[in-house]
Amino acid sequence: MLRLTSLRLCTSQRRFLRLSPLSRDQVMDQLQACSGEDKVLEVVGRHKAKLSVGHVGCAMGLLWHFQKERPELLRTIKQVRQHPQFLTLRVLAENKISQMDDSMVVDMLYDALRLRVEPHDSLIQQLVTEAWNRLDRLQMPTLSKFSICLNDQYLQHSTLMGEITEIVRQKVHLINDARVLTTLMISISSLSSPRLRDALIKKADVLLDSMNPTKYNNPRRVVQFMRNSKHTHRPLLEKCNRLLLLNVAQMSAEDISIITGLYQTLQFNNCDFRLASRQRLLELVDASSDPVAFTKLFATLGPMANQDTRERLEGMALLLADELNGQQALAVAETLEELQCRNPQLINKFASILHKNLDHFRPVEIVRATQTLMVLHYQSPDIYNRLRTIMLKFLQSSVFPYEVTMLTRILSMLPSPRLDETALARVEAVLPQCNLNDLNTHAQAIAKWLRHDPTYLHSTPSRYVRLLQSLIRCGHERLGHADRLELLLEELRYLSGEWFEEMLLEESVAACRRLVDQIAPGNVPDVAIFLTRTNYLSPHLLDRIAQVALENIQQIHFSATYATLLPFAVLNYDTPLVDELFNACIQRLTPHISSFDPHLLVLLAYALALADYFPEEVIKEIFTVDFLAKLDSQLETLPDALNMRIRLRLMELNRAVCLECPEYQVPWFHERYCKQQQKRGNGSVTPVQQQIHKMLGEVLGGINCARVAVLTPYFYTVDFECVLDRQGQPVPYSMPSQLQISEEGKVQWASDTTEERTELPAGAQRIALDFLGPRSFCKNSRHRKGEVLLRKRHLEILGYHVIQIPHYEWNSMELSTHDAWQQYLKKRIFHDIP
């Protein structure tokens, strides 16, 4: 088998040999007969004086071929590089570059890099220069391979890669090989214009249909291109997912780890792939006994596994710990963080390994290690002091804004003094180069020091004041200079926190309004998500979203209808145009209901319910045994936070359907879930609620006329409840409230909270009073959000007259006295009720 491989690898080199028809090339025959690296290098040493360019190319190709056939742990690249004849081969290759044809130049470069010849070595540099000189005449497969070599040398932003990008732009229509195209897509992703990006996506869509479906690295590279270019083309992503699904049974743990990581970055939680990959990873557990395979398996399977499997994986991690290098130990430790591991033996073991490897970590790895140890609650002042020293050293020497930002963020988390002048000078120097995320991170770090360092409270040095002013100025300048909505939305995607909301939110929305004409079908979901996440009500932007979506509804992927509709539902923005949008989106998604991931369909249905839409096809699809079983299976693979969120939304949807659409005959099956959540509640009330409760007793003529934190059917908790008879007079309760407020402000549940509500006297009215805090309103207005109206609708269906007390009214200057508050409650209870 090895002889056949050698023959195939070396046949292409024969074109460089000028032999008579009857002669044979004995050196080539000897190379073809080699069964290992030592034999190849022995032939090189024995015949170095008469080696031709073909011999040199064949020898270098064989050396890499023998290495790649072995598992990574068994490769002997270091020994090959240290062999004296390998230097001979490199010198010969360098001397014969001018004799090589185009493909041999690139093949030689590729093989030499795989054998870890340093990029600064003269052989590599001359090969790169030679290939550059021939760039315009390289065939596309050769150009594709050359681009990989440049990426290996971190030259993806170089002028040379720019020239390759231009060649691809001109010839993309001529590429007919999916492997060639997808490799080029990865290489030039950071330099591709939006137009070229779209052309590459279109071409990839065509070639994936005609390729061998077992070549799953092609769709994997397309997904990677979307990740690199920060642009998700949903139809192509789903096509790639279908091809990947066909091949899960043949994938390694590393393959699945890479794909899962890409999906996570793209926020693509495909149910079928997660279930299939989990099954495949479970099959690989016993075979993953070496450090490389186990690290990938643990990092990927751990978050998707059940408790028994997690415990088994943790046991394996403890046994293999001493065999892991620093990077592998860090990957395992980060997974323990994600799993919220509380095994002290395991945590201490991996903390010890990390401690031993700190001097070998790069800045990003030091940051990851520090955060992981802190989240795992590892207690060791020595290691944190050492980490701080290392990070300060990196910070003082770093010239990369992203490095300075992440180091500053982690340093602010440590219980340590503020930064010295040198470190602060480095932070100040990079601010003009920082994006909005970095600026926000620096602001949060400074805020932490201001809160926790006592020396800050007594005298804030002017340097920190200037730094905060610089942050605001840089943020405003960056927003003012933004001229591409797509890039602006990318920076705004994850921004949050008090500083952003106070200093940049208004300006961010203003920048989006200024670029409103750039809203298009492709970025409609991104603009909608930004408004939803910030709770900012902007009629101008929302109207534009509705208009663009309506005019281009067929261009919006059916799964993107959820993000598109969400701000209208959450922010309770309703106009005739919005009504048209909801109806159009429902028509768009209905034919594809069975293609939705279960968790996404639940979220979509809840968003529709917020806006008082209950499409029968959607509701009946969700509340079937098969769908709920599939949803349960998917939830087992999702992160805990998302799992809990989906379960809550399913309960709220179930409640909404039971109350508002009894004709669908959907049963209420969340009684047990609600009781469990009720027991887990913290049971505390705010001082304002205590104040209102006390005043209600005064207004109604006795504390027994008002109940606090009343549990309704379907498990709503009403802040306060009272009953008025037909004459509008308070009716005292014959039984004590299910809940009472203690002196410490805690809500105490009675032992039996499942009792039926007492029957009302004839003509009496049950009143629910709800205090609405700031979260019940849009960020920039007094406009009630959708969930507030949903709750009001449901309480009214349950027989309540609902009185909502907004925080801005209760805390206003007009209600600053005891009498004023009493008069306000009297008016709301006795005069506002019909």
C-alpha positions, 0 to 999 in steps of 0.5 A: 500500500505504501509503495502504491502511495509513493508511486502516485506521489512521485509520478507527477515529478517524472515530467522533470526528468529527461530520460531515454525511453529505455532508461530507468530513473533508479533514484526515483525507483528507490524513493518510490520503494521507501516505507518511511521517513528514514528511508527517504532521507537515506536516499537523499543523503546517498544521491544528493549530488544527482538529485533533480528537481523532481526527486526533491519534490517527491522526497519532500512530499513523501516526508509529509505523507508519512507524517499525516498518515499517523495520529498526531501523537505518533508523528515524528516531525521534530525528528525529521527536522533535526535529521541532517539530510533534511537540511540537505533536502531544504538546501537542494529545494531552495537551489532548484526553485527556478526549475519548478513548475507552478504547482511544484512551487506551491506543493513544496511550500505546503509540504515544508510548512506542514513539516514545520519549517519556520516562516522566516526560513529562507526556503519558505520566503523564496517559495512565497516570493516565487509563487507571488511572481507567478500569481496571475498564471496559477491555476485555481486549485494551486491558488487555493493551496497557496492561500492556505500556506499564507494563512498558515503564516498569518498573512491573511491581511497581507497585500499578497492575499489582497491580490488573491482576493482580486483574482477570485473576484474576477474568476469566481464564476470559473471555479467548479470544484467545491473544495477549491472554492471553499478553501479560497473562501476561508482564506479571503474571508477577512478581505471580501467585500459584501458583493464578493461575499454574496457572489461566493455564497451564491457559487457555494450554494450551487457547487454543494449541490453537485459535490460528493455529499460525503466530503463534509469538509466542504460544507464545514468550510462554508459555515466557517466562512460565514463565521469569519465574515460575520454574515449568516445566509440562513438557506445555505447554512441549513443546506450545509447542516443537512450535508453535515448531518449525513456524515455525523456517523463518520466524524471524529470528536474534533470534527464535531467540536469544530462544527459545534463551535462554529454553530455556537458563534452563529447562534445556530442551535440545530436540534437534529445536529445536536442530537446526532452529534451527542449520539456519535460522541457517546459512541466515541467515549471509550475510544477517546483515551489520548489527550487530544481526542479526550479534550475535544470530546470532553469540551463538546460532549460535556455540555450536552450530556446527562448527569451520569455521563458528565460524572463519567467524563469527569472521572476520565478527566481526573485520570488523564489530567497529568497527560494533558498539556497546558492548552488541553488542561485549559480547554477542560477547565473551561468546560468544567466552568460551563458545567458549573462543576463543584468537584473540589478534587477535579478543580484543584487538579486542573488549577495545579496544571494551569499554574505550572503552565502559566509561563507558556500561555499567550495573553488570551490564554492567561485571560481565559485561565484567570476567568475560569479559575474565578468562576470555579471559585478556586481559592489561592492568593498565590496563583491570582497574584502571579496571574496579575503580575503576568497580565500587567506585564502583557498589558504594558507591552501589548500594542493590540487594542483587543488584548489591552481590553481583555486584560483590563477586563480581567484585571478589574475582576481581581481583588487587587489595587488599581492600575499603575500609571504605565498600565493606564497610559497603555489603556489610554493610548489604545482607546481611539482604536477601540470599537464600541465593545472595547470602549464599553468593557473599559468603562465597566472596568473603571466603574468596578475600581471606582466602586470597590477601591476605597481610595477612589471614593475619597479622591478620584484622580483627574487621570481617571476622570479624563479616561472616562471622558475619553471613553465617552468622546471616542464612543460618540466619535465612532458612532458619528463616523459610522456609515455602514449599518451592517458594521454598526450593528455588528459592534452593537450586537452584544453591548449592554450595561449601565455605561452603555445605556446612559452614555451611548444608547441614545447616540446608537439609536440616532446612528441607526436612524441616520442609516435607516435607508440601509435597512434591507431584507438581510439586516432586518433581523439584526436591527430588530434584535438590537431594538428588542435587546435594548428595549428602545422604542423607536417608531421610525426604525420599527416602521422602516423594519415593517415596511422593508419586511413587508415589501421583501417578505419572501427574501426573509428566511422563515426562521428569521420571522421570529427576530423580525416580529420580536420587537413589535411584540415585546415593545408593544408597538402596534399600527395598521402596518404592523398588523399587516407585517404579523399576518404576512410573517404568519403566512410566510412561516406556516408552510415551514412549521415542521422545519423549525427547531422545536425551541425556536418555534416555542419562542416564536409562538410566545412572541405571537401570543404577546401580540395577541396572535394565536395561529392555529397551525402553530399552536396545534403543532406545538401541543402534540406529543411528538413535538413535545417529545422532540423538544424535551430531547433538544432541551437536554442538549442546550445550555442550562440558561437557554433550557430554563428560558424555553421551559418558562416560555412553553409554560407561558404559552400553554397558559396563554392558549388555555386562557385565550383560545379554549376552543383549541382544547389544549390542556394545562399541563404545567401545574407541577412545573409552576409549583416547583418554580414557586418554591424556588422563588426568593419571596422578597418584596420591595420597600415600595410594595411594603409601603403600598400594602400598609396604605391599602390597609388604611384606605380599605379600612383594615389590613384584612381587606387586602391580600398580598402576593395572591396566587391566581389560577394558572399561577400568576402572582398578583401584588395586591388583591381586594374585593369591592361589593356591589356598592363599591365597599371593601369586603374583608377576607374571612381567611388570612392571605395565602402570603404574608410579609414579614418584618424583614420584607420576605413573603411567607407562603402558607402551608396550603396554597392550592385552596380554591378562591372564595366565592364572591358575594353577588355583584362583587368585583375582585380587584388586582393591583400591580406595581409596575417597575421600570422594567415594565416600560420601554427604555426611553418612554412610559410605553408599557411593554407587551408582557404587561398587557398580556398579563393584564388580559389574562387577569381580566379573563380570570375575573379581575379588574386590573389596576396598574400603578406605574413607578413614575406616578407613585414616585412622582413629586405630586405623591410625595406625602402620605396623604397624597399617596392615600388619595391616589389609591382611593382614586384608583380603587374607588373612582376609576372602576366602572 
